[in-house]
Amino acid sequence: MRRSLRVSPFRSFLLGALAPFVAAVFVIGCAQSHASFEDGGARDTGRGGGACAVAADCTLLPASCCGACGAPTASDMIAVRNEDVEVNRARACAGGVGCPECFMQPDAFLLAVCEAGACEARDLRTDDLTVCIMDDDCQLAPRDCCGCGQLGLGDTIAFNPSRGSYGELVCDPRLICPPCAPLLDGLRAACVAGHCDVVEASAP
């Protein structure tokens, strides 16, 4: 004859009272476990920045450990002082599970600039410097201050000269560039969605 298992009223009450708390702990634990595997498992929670005198004092990095195949994106970027790069990477990748083996060309319109004495990450595609109405408002420029030779999409930006100077934004005034000129064949500046952009010359 089989005996049925009886649970005392007190034990039934205790199990019923604790059930919601056990479920909550389980759900939170699972969420944190899954989050730890996103983008190498970590993200820099610092605000970046750091004292600077010119844009060359700053480096643009992904805020997350891996970025997009190692590159910063408009929604995942931070600017830090050059000497803080290693510290920042160690913090962002602490406890990470490793990054995918892939490469993506950095976006030329994402910059580290020195604004009011502090490093700042900036997206030129949403900046006042690139606001435009028509293609003729825009002008091509090398992304790097001393860019020369044949430049491609990844080396070139476009801005509106009437809105300000790109050189003043990113170049050290003490820098002396070699006597060579950038070659921008095959590229043109276009006004796209109200901001200057770089497109191939053959693009409509």
URJO-V431859 format. One line per field, one symbol per residue. ss: DSSP state (2 for helix, 1 for strand, 0 for the rest). A space follows every 10 residues. Layout:
ss=???
This chain:
ss=0000000022 2222222222 2222222222 2222200222 2010000010 1000222111 1001000100 1010010111 1222222222 2200000000 0000000001 1111100111 1112220222 1000222011 1100000011 0022211110 2220022222 0000000000 0110001111 1100111111 0000
